[in-house]
Amino acid sequence: MNAYFLPLPTDRRRTLAIGWMLLALVSLAAAGVLSVLLVLSRAPAVKDVFPLVDFFHVALVAHVDLSVLVWFLAFAGALWTLNSGTRALPLGWAALALALAGTALMATAPFAGAGRPVMSNYVPVLDEPVFLAGLVVFGAGIVAAVARGMLAVPRVGVRLDAAGALRFGLNTSLVSAGVAALAFAWSLWAVPRGIDARGYYELAFWGGGHVLQFTYTLLMFVAWLLLAEAGGAPLPLTPRMAALLFGIGLVSVFLTPVIYLAYDVGSVEHHRMLTWLMRFGGGLAIVPFALAAALGLARAPAPSPEQRMLRAALLSSLILFGAGGLIGLTISASNVKIPAHYHGSIVGVTLAFMGLTYWLLPRLGFGEVGAKLARLQLWLYAGGQLLHVGGLVWSGGYGVQRKVAGAAEALRSTGEIVAMGVMGLGGLVAVIGGTLFLVLAFGAVLRRRGARVQAHG
C-alpha cells in the first residue's frame, strides 16, 4: 500500500520549520482580533451602536493580509523547510527574520499609521509608509524562503514512491510561488505611472495574486494527502497519479509569463486572461483530487479518536473549498457573492492547514491536542464559515455591495437584513472556532515534550 508521509528532520531544519509555524499561528491570532471588529462593523443593530465603521476598511486590509497572505505563506515556509535538504540554512533563517519583521509592521500599521486603505484584490494595502514597508520586507522574506527551498530541494527520483510524490507536490508549490514572485515584480515594473492608488495596486497585485491561488491549492493537496493517510482514509491514488495531478495543477502557472508577454499589464485582455487561467486551469486537478479524497473517506474503516479529528479536517476542507468553487460559478456582478466565493475557498485551505497543524505539533516535539476538542473546533469553524458564506450569497442575491459597511450597505428590505444577520452570526461562530484553534495550538506549543520527533504518524 502506498503511504503518503513527510519524513521530519531532527536537525536545525526542524527548529527553522517551528519558527515558520509559530509565525503562521501568531499572524492568525492577530487576524482574529481584527475579525471581531469586522463582524461587528457589518452586523445589523450592532454596527449602529459601536463606532467601528470608519475603522472597517483599515481593519479589513490588515485582517486579509494576516489571515491569508501571511498565514498561508508562513505555513508554506514550514512545509518547504521540512521538505528541504540542509543547504543554505543561513538564508532560511534570514528569510524567517525578514518575514517576522514585515508581519510585525503590517500588524501594527492600522494602529500606528495614517490609514488610507486601498481595497485592491488579493493584496489590499494601507497606502502609507509603515504598512508598505512591512509588505515589502515580508515579501523579501518569502522570496528568500522560496530561493532557499529551491537551492535545498530534495531529489525525487525516477522511480517514484508515495513519499516522493508528496515531495514532488511540495516542489510544485515552490515553483508556483517563484512564478508568483516573478509576476509581482513584472507588474510593479510595467504598471502605468500616474494613475490613482486603487488602480495602481490593483494592477500591481492582480497577476501575482492569481498565481498565488495555485500555490495555495497545491499546498492544500499536500495537506489532503497527509491528513487522509494519517487519518486512516488514504486517497486511492498511486504515486504516479498523484504526481500527475500535481503537475496538471502547475501547468497553468507556466502560462502566466505568456500572458505578460502578449498583453500589457493595464489591458483588459491581461485582466481577463488571468481570470480565465485561474477559473479553468486551476480546476483541472481539483476535481480528481477532491473525488479521490471523498472516496478515501467513504471507504475508510472505523477511526481512532486522532484519526476522527484528522478526517474532520479533511472533510470540512472539502466541503468549504467545494462550496467556494460552486459559488464562484454563480457570480455575475460585483456584490458580496464574490467574498462568499473566496471565503469558501480560502477557508477550505485554512481547515486543511489547521488539521495538519494538529498532526504536526506533537511530531515536532510539542504536546498532543485533545482530539475531541479539536474536532469540535474544526466543525465550529467550518459551520460558522458556512453560515457566513451562506449569508453573503443570500445577500448577494439582493445586490448588497462588497467592501462596504455601516450606512453604505444600504440594507433596504427585511430579507437583506436577515441575510446579513445570518452572515454576522456565522462570522461570530467562526471567530469562536478560530479562537479555539489558537487556544489548542498555543496550548500544545507550551507543552513541549522534548526533542522526540516522529517521521510518520
N, C-alpha and C positions, 0 to 999 in steps of 0.2 A: 504494500500500500504506500502511495506517495505521502510524504509528511512535509507540509509546508511550515517551516520554522526558521527562526533567525538566531543563529548562534551568537550569544552575547559575549563580548570581550571582558577580560578580567584586569586589563591594564589601564593606562591613563585614558584610553578612549571611553571607558565606562564613566569616569568622572566628568569628562567633557560632555558626554551624552546626558548625564544627570543635570549638568548646568543648563543645557538647552531645554530640557524638560521642565526645570524649575522656572525658567523664563516664560515658557508657554503657560504654565499654571498661574504665575503672577500676572501676566497680561490678561488672562481670562478673569481673574479676580478684579482687576481694575475696570475691565469692561462691564463686569456685573454690577459694580457700584453705579456706573453711568446708565446701565439699562433700567434701573429702578426709576431714575429721573425721566428717562424716555417714555416708559409706560405711563407714568403719572401725567406727563405733559400731553398725552393724547387720549387718555381715558375720559369719557363723559363725566360731568359733575366734578370729578377730582381736578381736572385741568383748569377749571374756573376758580378753584379755591387756592391752589398753590401758584405762586408767580414763577412758573418754570418755562413759559413759552419762549421767552427771549433767549433762554439757555438751550432750547431744544436742538437747534442745528449745530451749536458748538459741541454739545454732548454727543450728538449723533455721529459727528465726524470722528471723535476720539473712540467712541464705542465700536464703530465699524472697523476702524483700523486695528484696534487692540484685539477684538473678538474674532476677526477674520485674518487680516494680514499678519499680525504678529503671532497669534495663537497657532495658525496653520504652519507658518514658515519656521517658527521656533520648534514646533513638534517635528517638522520635516528635518530640521537640523539635528535633532536627537536620533531620528531613524537613519539619516545619512551617516552620522558618526558611528552608530552601531554596525552599519554595513561596510565601514571603511577599513582599510589597512592602517598601518602605523606611520605612513609617510606624512610629512608636513603638519605634524601636530601643533607646532607653534602658530601656524596660520589658522588652525582651527580655534585655538584659544583667542587669538586676535579677533577672529570673526565673532565669537561669542561676546567679547568685551564691547565691540562696536554695536552689536545688536542690543545689548543690555543698555548701553548709554543712549542709543536712539530711542528705545522704548520709554526710558525714563523721561526724556524730553517731550515725547508725544503725549505721555500720560499727564504731565504737569502743565502743558501748554494751555488747556482750556481754563485753568485757574490762574495762570501767570501771564499769558499772552494777551494780545489785543483782540482776539476773536476773529472776525471776518471769515466765517465758514463758506466754503465752496463745495457744493454737493455734487462733485464730479463722480462718475461711475467708477466702481472698482477701488479707487483710492481717493476718497474725499479728503479734503485738506482744510486746514486753517491757514489762510494766506497771510501769515506773519512769521517773523524770523524764528521764534522758538520751535514751533511745530515743524516748519520746513527743515530746519537744521536737524531735528530728530529724525525726520523721514529720510533725509539724505544719509545720515550716519547709520540708521538701521539698514537701509538698502545696501550700503557698503559692506555691512556685516554679512548680509545674506549672500552677496556676490562673492565675498571671501569664502564663505562656507561652501558655496557651490564649486568654486575653484579648488578648494581643498578636497572636497568629495570626489572631483574628477581626477585629481592627482593621485588619490589614495583608493581609487575604485578597485574592488576585488575582481579577479578574473572569474568569469562564469564557466568557461569551458565549452567544448563542442558537445560532449555527451551530457546533456542537461538533466540534472535531477531536480526534485521539488525545491530543495533549498536554493539551488542555482537559479531556478525560475523566479523565486521570490527576490533574490538579489538582483536579477535582471529587471524586475519590476521597479525596484528602488533606483536602479541605474537610469531607467527611462524617465523617472520623475526628476532626477538630476539634470538630464538633458533638456527636459521641458522647462525647468527653472532657468537654465542657461539661456535658452531661446527667449524666454520672457524678459530676462535682463537685457538681452540684445534689442528686443522690441522697445523696451522703455527708453534705452539710450538713443535708438534710431528716432523715435518720436520726439524726444526732447531736442534732438539736433535739427529735425525737419519741421517742427511745428511753426506755423507762421508767426512772426513777431507783430506786436502792435494790436493784438486782439484782447478782449476783456478776459478777466481772470477765469470765469466759468468756461469759456471756450478754450482757453489755453490749457487748463488742467484736464478738461475732457479729452482733448486730442492727445495730450501727453501720456495719459494713462490708458487709453482705450485699447491699443494693441497689446501692450504687455499684460494688461488686466485680463484680456481674453485668454492669453496663453497660460496665465497662472491658474485658470479654471481647469485646464488639462492637468497641470501639476497636482492640484488638489485631488482630482478624480483618480489619477494614477496611485497616489498615496492611499486613497480610500480603498482601492482594490487590494493593495498590500495588506491593509488592516483587515479587510474581509477575509482574506486567505488565512491570516494568523488567528483571527477570532474563531473562524469556523474550525480550524484544526485544533486549537486549544479547547474549544467548546465541544469537542466530540461530534461535530457535524461537518466533516471535511467536504469541500466542494468536489463534485465529480469531474475534475479537470486533470488531465495528465500534465506533466511539466511543460511539454511542448505546446499543448493547447493554451495553457496559462501564459507562456511566453509570447505566443502568437497574439493573444488578446492584448497584452501589454504593448506589443509592437503596433497593433492596429490603433490603440489609444494614443500612440505617439506620432503616427504617420501624419495626421492633420497638422501637428505642430510645425512640421517642416515646410508646410505651405505658407507659413507666416512671412518669411523673407520674400517669397514670390509676390505676395500681395503688396509688400512695401516697395518692391521694385516696379510693380505695374502701376500703382496708383499713389498720388500724393496723399500725405497724412491728412490733409484737410478736406479731401474729396469725399463725396457721398459714396462713391464706389468702394473706397477704402473702408469706410464705416460699415457698409452693407456686407462686403465680402468677409470681414472678420466675424460679423454676427452670424452669417451662414456657416462659416467654418466651425464655430462653436456649436451651433444648433444641430447641424447634421453630422459633421465629422466627429464631434465629441460623443455622439450617441452610438457609434459603431461598436464599441466594446462594452458599453454599459449594459445593454440588454442581455448579451450572453453571460456576463459576469453575474448580473442580478438573478437570472434564471438558474444558474448553477448554485448560487447561494441559497435560493429558495428551495431547490431540490435537495441540497445537502441538509437543510433544516428539516424538511419533510421526512427524510429517510433516517434521521438520527435516532439512536436508541435513547432510553431514559437517561437524563443527565445527572451529574453530581451537582451540589449547590454552586460551586465555582463555574461549572460548565453552563448551568442555567443562567448565571449572570452574563457570561460571555455571549451566549445565544441571544439574550435580551438586547445586548448592544448591537449585535449583527442584525437582528430582525427589525429593531426600531430604526436603525440606519437605513435599511432597505425601504421601509415604509415612508420615512420622511424624504429621502432622496427621490423615490418614485413619485411621491406627491408633488414635489417641486418640479419634476420633469413634466408631469401631466398638466400642471397649472400653466407652465410655460407655453404649452400648445394652445391655450385659450386666450393668450394676450393679444389684444388688437388695438389698444390705446394706452396712453401714459396715465395709469392710475395705480392704485395700491395692489393690483394683481401682480405688478412687477416685483415689489418687495416680497409678496407672498411666494412667488416663484423662487427667488434666490434665497429666501429664508428657508424654504423646504430643502433645497439642495445643500445649502451651507450647513444646516443643522444635521443633515444626513452624514456629512463628513465629520462634524463635531461629535456625534454619537459614536461613530466608529473609533475616533481618537480617544473618547472617554473610556470606552471598553478596553482599548489597547493600553491606556494608562493604568487601569486596574490590574491588567495582566502583567505589565512590565515592572511596576513598582516593587513588588516582593522579589522579583528576579534581578533587580538592581541593588538589592540589599536593604530595602525598606520593609515596613510592616505589611501584613496582609490587610486587605479591605474586607469588611463584612459582606458576604455575598448577598444576603437577603436585603440589607440596607442599600447596597449598590444597585441591585435590581430594581428596588423601589425608586431610587434616584433616577435611573435611566428612563423608566416609564413615566415618572412625574415630568421630567424634562421633555420627553417626546410627546406626551399627551398635551402638555401646556403649549408646546410649539404647534401641534396640530390645530388646537383651538385658535391660537394666534393667527396661523396661516389661513384657517377657515374663515375667521372674522375678516381678514384682509380681502380674501376672494369675494366674500359676500358684499363687502363694502365696495369693492371694485366694480361689481355689477351695477351699483348706483352711481359710479363715476367719481367716487371720492379720490381726490388727488393725492399723490405720493409726496413725501418730503415736506409736509406742512403740518402745523399744529395749531391748537387754540382756535380762535375765531376763523382763521384762514381755512380750516377744514370745511366750513360752511355745511354742517350737517343739517339737512332740511326736513327729513322725514323720520318717523318712528323707526322704520326699517334700518335706516342708516345709523341711527343712534344705537339700536340694539346690536347691529353688526359690529360697530366699533367697540361696543361694550364687551362682546364676545372676544374681540381682539385683545382688549385690555385685560380681561380675566385670564385668557390663555397666556398672555405675557407675564402676568404675576405668578401663575402656576409654574411657568418655565423658569422664572427667576428663583423660585423656591427650589426647583430641581437643580438648577445650576449652582446655587449656593450650597446645596447638599453635596454635590460633586466636589466642590472645593474643600468643604469640611472633611470629607472622606479622604481625598487625595492628600491634603496637607497633614491630616492626622496620621496617614501611613508614612509620610515623609519624616514626621517627628519620631516615629517608632522604628528606628534603624535596627536592623538585625545583624549587623556586621558585614563582612566582606563576601559572604557566600553569594554566588551567582549561579543561576541555573541556565543552561543553554536551551533547554526545551521544557515546556510546562506540561 
